[in-house]
Amino acid sequence: MVTPHIKEGKVKYVEDIAEGIESAPGALVGLFSGRNVGKQLIMSQPKNRRDDTRLIPPRQ
């Protein structure tokens, strides 16, 4: 089982984070060409943005 190894910190993972939606195409190319290591993520919003704010207002 993997769970005990995760709890003991024996299993490590790497996140390859591309910042901004404008970097998404390059991140996708890197994903398929083997340039990235680990999980490819794209951060599309700033970290300091409040979670309860919406980009698109709700419909009336």
N, CA, C and O atoms as a printed pandas DataFrame, in Angstrom:
     atom_number atom_name residue_name chain_id  residue_number  x_coord  y_coord  z_coord
0              1         N          MET        A               1    0.835   -1.190    0.000
1              2        CA          MET        A               1    0.000    0.000    0.000
2              3         C          MET        A               1    0.876    1.249    0.000
3              4         O          MET        A               1    1.961    1.262    0.580
4              5         N          VAL        A               2    0.400    2.265   -0.641
5              6        CA          VAL        A               2    1.146    3.509   -0.765
6              7         C          VAL        A               2    0.875    4.444    0.409
7              8         O          VAL        A               2    1.745    5.236    0.771
8              9         N          THR        A               3   -0.297    4.371    1.004
9             10        CA          THR        A               3   -0.694    5.309    2.061
10            11         C          THR        A               3    0.320    5.425    3.189
11            12         O          THR        A               3    0.638    6.550    3.576
12            13         N          PRO        A               4    0.845    4.346    3.739
13            14        CA          PRO        A               4    1.840    4.494    4.807
14            15         C          PRO        A               4    3.089    5.251    4.353
15            16         O          PRO        A               4    3.664    6.024    5.119
16            17         N          HIS        A               5    3.502    5.025    3.115
17            18        CA          HIS        A               5    4.679    5.721    2.595
18            19         C          HIS        A               5    4.417    7.224    2.455
19            20         O          HIS        A               5    5.302    8.042    2.704
20            21         N          ILE        A               6    3.201    7.574    2.057
21            22        CA          ILE        A               6    2.839    8.990    1.948
22            23         C          ILE        A               6    2.848    9.635    3.324
23            24         O          ILE        A               6    3.393   10.726    3.493
24            25         N          LYS        A               7    2.254    8.979    4.304
25            26        CA          LYS        A               7    2.204    9.519    5.668
26            27         C          LYS        A               7    3.596    9.677    6.265
27            28         O          LYS        A               7    3.837   10.602    7.040
28            29         N          GLU        A               8    4.506    8.787    5.913
29            30        CA          GLU        A               8    5.872    8.857    6.435
30            31         C          GLU        A               8    6.738    9.845    5.652
31            32         O          GLU        A               8    7.884   10.094    6.028
32            33         N          GLY        A               9    6.208   10.400    4.582
33            34        CA          GLY        A               9    6.960   11.367    3.787
34            35         C          GLY        A               9    7.949   10.732    2.829
35            36         O          GLY        A               9    8.849   11.411    2.336
36            37         N          LYS        A              10    7.801    9.446    2.557
37            38        CA          LYS        A              10    8.713    8.750    1.651
38            39         C          LYS        A              10    8.368    8.987    0.183
39            40         O          LYS        A              10    9.220    8.834   -0.692
40            41         N          VAL        A              11    7.122    9.358   -0.083
41            42        CA          VAL        A              11    6.689    9.621   -1.451
42            43         C          VAL        A              11    6.646   11.129   -1.648
43            44         O          VAL        A              11    5.972   11.839   -0.901
44            45         N          LYS        A              12    7.355   11.612   -2.641
45            46        CA          LYS        A              12    7.407   13.043   -2.947
46            47         C          LYS        A              12    6.835   13.261   -4.344
47            48         O          LYS        A              12    6.912   12.381   -5.201
48            49         N          TYR        A              13    6.270   14.424   -4.560
49            50        CA          TYR        A              13    5.797   14.761   -5.893
50            51         C          TYR        A              13    6.265   16.164   -6.252
51            52         O          TYR        A              13    6.571   16.981   -5.384
52            53         N          VAL        A              14    6.311   16.414   -7.534
53            54        CA          VAL        A              14    6.795   17.692   -8.043
54            55         C          VAL        A              14    5.673   18.333   -8.846
55            56         O          VAL        A              14    5.006   17.667   -9.638
56            57         N          GLU        A              15    5.469   19.629   -8.635
57            58        CA          GLU        A              15    4.492   20.378   -9.419
58            59         C          GLU        A              15    5.232   21.380  -10.299
59            60         O          GLU        A              15    6.038   22.168   -9.805
60            61         N          ASP        A              16    4.963   21.349  -11.583
61            62        CA          ASP        A              16    5.519   22.308  -12.529
62            63         C          ASP        A              16    4.429   23.348  -12.767
63            64         O          ASP        A              16    3.451   23.068  -13.460
64            65         N          ILE        A              17    4.586   24.552  -12.196
65            66        CA          ILE        A              17    3.534   25.562  -12.221
66            67         C          ILE        A              17    3.872   26.654  -13.228
67            68         O          ILE        A              17    4.908   27.312  -13.129
68            69         N          ALA        A              18    2.984   26.834  -14.193
69            70        CA          ALA        A              18    3.079   27.939  -15.146
70            71         C          ALA        A              18    2.099   29.010  -14.678
71            72         O          ALA        A              18    0.939   28.711  -14.397
72            73         N          GLU        A              19    2.562   30.255  -14.594
73            74        CA          GLU        A              19    1.711   31.327  -14.079
74            75         C          GLU        A              19    1.090   32.128  -15.210
75            76         O          GLU        A              19    1.788   32.584  -16.116
76            77         N          GLY        A              20   -0.223   32.296  -15.152
77            78        CA          GLY        A              20   -0.955   33.102  -16.122
78            79         C          GLY        A              20   -1.476   32.284  -17.283
79            80         O          GLY        A              20   -0.810   31.377  -17.782
80            81         N          ILE        A              21   -2.678   32.625  -17.699
81            82        CA          ILE        A              21   -3.310   31.893  -18.791
82            83         C          ILE        A              21   -2.530   32.055  -20.096
83            84         O          ILE        A              21   -2.606   31.199  -20.978
84            85         N          GLU        A              22   -1.781   33.150  -20.219
85            86        CA          GLU        A              22   -0.986   33.358  -21.439
86            87         C          GLU        A              22    0.158   32.353  -21.550
87            88         O          GLU        A              22    0.696   32.156  -22.639
88            89         N          SER        A              23    0.534   31.722  -20.456
89            90        CA          SER        A              23    1.606   30.722  -20.494
90            91         C          SER        A              23    1.070   29.306  -20.713
91            92         O          SER        A              23    1.850   28.355  -20.770
92            93         N          ALA        A              24   -0.251   29.156  -20.837
93            94        CA          ALA        A              24   -0.857   27.833  -21.016
94            95         C          ALA        A              24   -0.398   27.124  -22.290
95            96         O          ALA        A              24   -0.075   25.938  -22.223
96            97         N          PRO        A              25   -0.353   27.789  -23.447
97            98        CA          PRO        A              25    0.095   27.071  -24.649
98            99         C          PRO        A              25    1.506   26.503  -24.518
99           100         O          PRO        A              25    1.755   25.363  -24.908
100          101         N          GLY        A              26    2.422   27.288  -23.974
101          102        CA          GLY        A              26    3.791   26.805  -23.791
102          103         C          GLY        A              26    3.868   25.661  -22.799
103          104         O          GLY        A              26    4.655   24.730  -22.973
104          105         N          ALA        A              27    3.042   25.730  -21.750
105          106        CA          ALA        A              27    3.010   24.651  -20.761
106          107         C          ALA        A              27    2.480   23.366  -21.385
107          108         O          ALA        A              27    2.961   22.276  -21.077
108          109         N          LEU        A              28    1.492   23.496  -22.257
109          110        CA          LEU        A              28    0.932   22.325  -22.929
110          111         C          LEU        A              28    1.954   21.690  -23.870
111          112         O          LEU        A              28    2.083   20.467  -23.923
112          113         N          VAL        A              29    2.668   22.519  -24.604
113          114        CA          VAL        A              29    3.723   22.006  -25.487
114          115         C          VAL        A              29    4.785   21.296  -24.653
115          116         O          VAL        A              29    5.247   20.218  -25.026
116          117         N          GLY        A              30    5.173   21.893  -23.529
117          118        CA          GLY        A              30    6.164   21.273  -22.651
118          119         C          GLY        A              30    5.693   19.954  -22.082
119          120         O          GLY        A              30    6.483   19.028  -21.900
120          121         N          LEU        A              31    4.399   19.871  -21.799
121          122        CA          LEU        A              31    3.829   18.634  -21.263
122          123         C          LEU        A              31    3.989   17.481  -22.250
123          124         O          LEU        A              31    4.391   16.380  -21.874
124          125         N          PHE        A              32    3.670   17.748  -23.519
125          126        CA          PHE        A              32    3.727   16.688  -24.521
126          127         C          PHE        A              32    5.127   16.439  -25.070
127          128         O          PHE        A              32    5.378   15.391  -25.664
128          129         N          SER        A              33    6.038   17.383  -24.882
129          130        CA          SER        A              33    7.404   17.172  -25.367
130          131         C          SER        A              33    8.323   16.618  -24.282
131          132         O          SER        A              33    9.492   16.334  -24.546
132          133         N          GLY        A              34    7.803   16.462  -23.058
133          134        CA          GLY        A              34    8.599   15.900  -21.975
134          135         C          GLY        A              34    9.454   16.906  -21.238
135          136         O          GLY        A              34   10.350   16.518  -20.488
136          137         N          ARG        A              35    9.200   18.200  -21.433
137          138        CA          ARG        A              35   10.005   19.232  -20.786
138          139         C          ARG        A              35    9.699   19.346  -19.295
139          140         O          ARG        A              35   10.598   19.603  -18.494
140          141         N          ASN        A              36    8.433   19.155  -18.920
141          142        CA          ASN        A              36    8.075   19.318  -17.512
142          143         C          ASN        A              36    8.384   18.057  -16.713
143          144         O          ASN        A              36    8.529   16.968  -17.268
144          145         N          VAL        A              37    8.481   18.228  -15.406
145          146        CA          VAL        A              37    8.696   17.110  -14.489
146          147         C          VAL        A              37    7.558   17.145  -13.484
147          148         O          VAL        A              37    7.276   18.198  -12.911
148          149         N          GLY        A              38    6.905   16.028  -13.261
149          150        CA          GLY        A              38    5.815   15.991  -12.287
150          151         C          GLY        A              38    4.496   16.417  -12.897
151          152         O          GLY        A              38    4.250   16.218  -14.087
152          153         N          LYS        A              39    3.645   17.011  -12.058
153          154        CA          LYS        A              39    2.308   17.423  -12.474
154          155         C          LYS        A              39    2.358   18.838  -13.046
155          156         O          LYS        A              39    2.883   19.751  -12.408
156          157         N          GLN        A              40    1.814   19.019  -14.241
157          158        CA          GLN        A              40    1.776   20.345  -14.868
158          159         C          GLN        A              40    0.532   21.084  -14.401
159          160         O          GLN        A              40   -0.586   20.594  -14.560
160          161         N          LEU        A              41    0.728   22.255  -13.831
161          162        CA          LEU        A              41   -0.373   23.100  -13.369
162          163         C          LEU        A              41   -0.260   24.464  -14.025
163          164         O          LEU        A              41    0.835   24.918  -14.358
164          165         N          ILE        A              42   -1.404   25.114  -14.208
165          166        CA          ILE        A              42   -1.429   26.484  -14.706
166          167         C          ILE        A              42   -2.205   27.319  -13.703
167          168         O          ILE        A              42   -3.392   27.086  -13.475
168          169         N          MET        A              43   -1.527   28.296  -13.103
169          170        CA          MET        A              43   -2.173   29.169  -12.130
170          171         C          MET        A              43   -2.786   30.328  -12.914
171          172         O          MET        A              43   -2.070   31.178  -13.443
172          173         N          SER        A              44   -4.121   30.354  -12.984
173          174        CA          SER        A              44   -4.793   31.352  -13.804
174          175         C          SER        A              44   -5.256   32.571  -13.023
175          176         O          SER        A              44   -5.732   33.536  -13.622
176          177         N          GLN        A              45   -5.131   32.552  -11.716
177          178        CA          GLN        A              45   -5.523   33.701  -10.904
178          179         C          GLN        A              45   -4.448   33.979   -9.877
179          180         O          GLN        A              45   -3.740   33.065   -9.457
180          181         N          PRO        A              46   -4.317   35.224   -9.468
181          182        CA          PRO        A              46   -3.310   35.549   -8.454
182          183         C          PRO        A              46   -3.628   34.898   -7.113
183          184         O          PRO        A              46   -4.791   34.684   -6.771
184          185         N          LYS        A              47   -2.582   34.592   -6.366
185          186        CA          LYS        A              47   -2.770   33.951   -5.068
186          187         C          LYS        A              47   -3.510   34.834   -4.077
187          188         O          LYS        A              47   -4.191   34.322   -3.189
188          189         N          ASN        A              48   -3.390   36.150   -4.211
189          190        CA          ASN        A              48   -4.002   37.036   -3.232
190          191         C          ASN        A              48   -5.473   37.332   -3.520
191          192         O          ASN        A              48   -6.095   38.089   -2.775
192          193         N          ARG        A              49   -6.036   36.766   -4.563
193          194        CA          ARG        A              49   -7.447   36.971   -4.875
194          195         C          ARG        A              49   -8.310   36.202   -3.896
195          196         O          ARG        A              49   -8.048   35.032   -3.617
196          197         N          ARG        A              50   -9.322   36.841   -3.381
197          198        CA          ARG        A              50  -10.209   36.177   -2.426
198          199         C          ARG        A              50  -10.984   35.079   -3.121
199          200         O          ARG        A              50  -11.403   35.241   -4.267
200          201         N          ASP        A              51  -11.181   33.960   -2.438
201          202        CA          ASP        A              51  -11.872   32.817   -3.031
202          203         C          ASP        A              51  -13.342   33.092   -3.305
203          204         O          ASP        A              51  -13.928   32.461   -4.185
204          205         N          ASP        A              52  -13.954   34.025   -2.569
205          206        CA          ASP        A              52  -15.386   34.241   -2.735
206          207         C          ASP        A              52  -15.716   35.283   -3.808
207          208         O          ASP        A              52  -16.890   35.577   -4.031
208          209         N          THR        A              53  -14.714   35.841   -4.469
209          210        CA          THR        A              53  -14.993   36.776   -5.554
210          211         C          THR        A              53  -15.205   35.988   -6.832
211          212         O          THR        A              53  -14.599   34.935   -7.035
212          213         N          ARG        A              54  -16.064   36.503   -7.685
213          214        CA          ARG        A              54  -16.374   35.810   -8.932
214          215         C          ARG        A              54  -15.855   36.618  -10.105
215          216         O          ARG        A              54  -15.923   37.847  -10.095
216          217         N          LEU        A              55  -15.344   35.945  -11.100
217          218        CA          LEU        A              55  -14.904   36.630  -12.305
218          219         C          LEU        A              55  -16.098   37.051  -13.154
219          220         O          LEU        A              55  -16.071   38.108  -13.786
220          221         N          ILE        A              56  -17.145   36.230  -13.172
221          222        CA          ILE        A              56  -18.345   36.520  -13.944
222          223         C          ILE        A              56  -19.494   36.699  -12.960
223          224         O          ILE        A              56  -19.756   35.802  -12.159
224          225         N          PRO        A              57  -20.184   37.837  -13.000
225          226        CA          PRO        A              57  -21.283   38.042  -12.055
226          227         C          PRO        A              57  -22.415   37.054  -12.300
227          228         O          PRO        A              57  -22.619   36.627  -13.436
228          229         N          PRO        A              58  -23.153   36.684  -11.261
229          230        CA          PRO        A              58  -24.264   35.738  -11.432
230          231         C          PRO        A              58  -25.365   36.344  -12.295
231          232         O          PRO        A              58  -25.533   37.563  -12.335
232          233         N          ARG        A              59  -26.111   35.489  -12.983
233          234        CA          ARG        A              59  -27.232   35.953  -13.810
234          235         C          ARG        A              59  -28.362   36.433  -12.927
235          236         O          ARG        A              59  -28.598   35.903  -11.841
236          237         N          GLN        A              60  -29.050   37.442  -13.412
237          238        CA          GLN        A              60  -30.197   37.998  -12.671
238          239         C          GLN        A              60  -31.454   37.249  -13.014
239          240         O          GLN        A              60  -32.523   37.567  -12.494
